[in-house]
Amino acid sequence: VWVMGADQLSNLHTWHQWRALFELTHLCIAARPGYSLDKATLDAEVAQEIGKRLASPAHIRATPAGLSFIATNIALEVSSTALRETLRSGRYPEGQLPGPVLDYVQHHHLYQTN
């Protein structure tokens, strides 16, 4: 499952071959403070693709790719760019990543420059 924030969903139509993502994965769109998930604010083609692919988490778990889910209950003020910069500097963002994710990042030395 590819998780993206509502801020990136509003730009999805500008991504090269964005529709091909559905051949590879499911899309989970996380609500973000200050960004709307209303169809009226999204690119019409993106809204149509997401809408026709909406599925429950159970259906997504049982299907290899091609579905979408909108998570309205995880509206976090988190920036992936800021997280990467924090990790790159050798610091670890307290409370911004689930423990298993932070453990994985540390174990595999992700985002480190040395």
C-alpha positions as CSV (number, residue, x, y, z in Angstrom):
1,V,0.0,0.0,0.0
2,W,1.3,3.4,-1.0
3,V,0.3,6.0,1.6
4,M,0.2,9.6,0.6
5,G,-1.1,12.7,2.2
6,A,-4.0,14.7,0.9
7,D,-1.5,17.4,-0.1
8,Q,0.2,15.1,-2.6
9,L,-3.1,13.8,-3.8
10,S,-3.9,17.3,-5.0
11,N,-0.8,17.1,-7.2
12,L,-1.1,13.5,-8.3
13,H,-2.4,14.4,-11.8
14,T,1.0,16.1,-12.4
15,W,3.0,12.9,-11.8
16,H,4.3,11.0,-14.8
17,Q,2.1,8.0,-15.6
18,W,0.3,8.3,-12.2
19,R,-2.4,5.8,-13.3
20,A,0.2,3.1,-13.5
21,L,0.5,3.2,-9.7
22,F,-2.7,1.3,-9.5
23,E,-1.1,-1.6,-11.4
24,L,1.6,-1.8,-8.7
25,T,-0.1,-1.0,-5.4
26,H,-3.1,0.3,-3.6
27,L,-3.3,4.0,-2.6
28,C,-4.2,5.0,0.9
29,I,-4.8,8.8,1.1
30,A,-4.3,10.2,4.6
31,A,-6.1,13.4,5.5
32,R,-3.8,16.3,6.3
33,P,-4.6,19.4,8.2
34,G,-5.4,22.3,5.8
35,Y,-6.0,20.1,2.8
36,S,-9.4,19.1,1.4
37,L,-10.3,15.6,0.1
38,D,-13.4,17.0,-1.4
39,K,-13.9,15.9,-5.1
40,A,-14.5,19.6,-6.0
41,T,-10.9,20.5,-5.0
42,L,-9.2,17.6,-6.7
43,D,-8.3,17.1,-10.4
44,A,-11.4,15.5,-12.0
45,E,-9.6,12.5,-13.4
46,V,-7.8,11.8,-10.1
47,A,-11.1,12.1,-8.2
48,Q,-12.8,9.7,-10.6
49,E,-10.0,7.1,-10.4
50,I,-9.8,7.2,-6.6
51,G,-13.6,7.2,-6.3
52,K,-14.2,4.1,-8.5
53,R,-11.5,2.2,-6.7
54,L,-12.6,2.9,-3.1
55,A,-12.5,-0.2,-1.0
56,S,-12.5,-1.4,2.6
57,P,-9.2,-2.3,4.4
58,A,-10.3,-5.9,4.3
59,H,-10.8,-5.9,0.6
60,I,-7.4,-4.2,0.1
61,R,-5.7,-6.9,2.2
62,A,-7.2,-9.5,0.0
63,T,-6.3,-7.9,-3.3
64,P,-2.8,-7.4,-4.7
65,A,-3.2,-3.9,-6.2
66,G,-5.5,-1.3,-7.7
67,L,-7.7,-0.1,-4.9
68,S,-7.9,3.0,-2.8
69,F,-8.8,4.0,0.7
70,I,-9.2,7.4,2.3
71,A,-8.0,7.5,5.9
72,T,-9.8,10.5,7.5
73,N,-8.8,9.4,11.1
74,I,-5.0,10.0,10.8
75,A,-4.8,13.7,10.0
76,L,-1.2,14.3,11.3
77,E,0.9,17.4,10.8
78,V,3.9,15.4,9.5
79,S,6.2,16.4,6.6
80,S,8.1,13.6,4.9
81,T,10.7,16.1,3.8
82,A,11.2,17.2,7.4
83,L,11.4,13.6,8.6
84,R,14.0,12.7,6.0
85,E,16.1,15.8,7.0
86,T,15.9,14.9,10.7
87,L,16.9,11.3,10.0
88,R,19.7,12.5,7.6
89,S,21.1,14.6,10.4
90,G,21.4,11.6,12.7
91,R,18.5,12.6,14.9
92,Y,15.4,10.5,15.4
93,P,12.0,12.1,15.3
94,E,10.3,11.4,18.6
95,G,6.6,10.4,18.2
96,Q,6.5,11.0,14.5
97,L,7.1,7.5,13.3
98,P,5.7,4.2,14.7
99,G,8.4,2.2,16.6
100,P,8.7,-0.6,14.0
101,V,9.2,1.9,11.2
102,L,11.9,3.8,13.1
103,D,13.6,0.5,14.0
104,Y,13.6,-0.5,10.3
105,V,15.0,2.9,9.3
106,Q,17.8,2.6,11.9
107,H,18.6,-1.0,11.2
108,H,19.0,-0.4,7.4
109,H,20.7,3.0,7.9
110,L,18.1,4.7,5.7
111,Y,18.5,8.4,5.0
112,Q,22.0,8.6,6.4
113,T,24.7,10.3,4.4
114,N,27.7,8.6,5.9
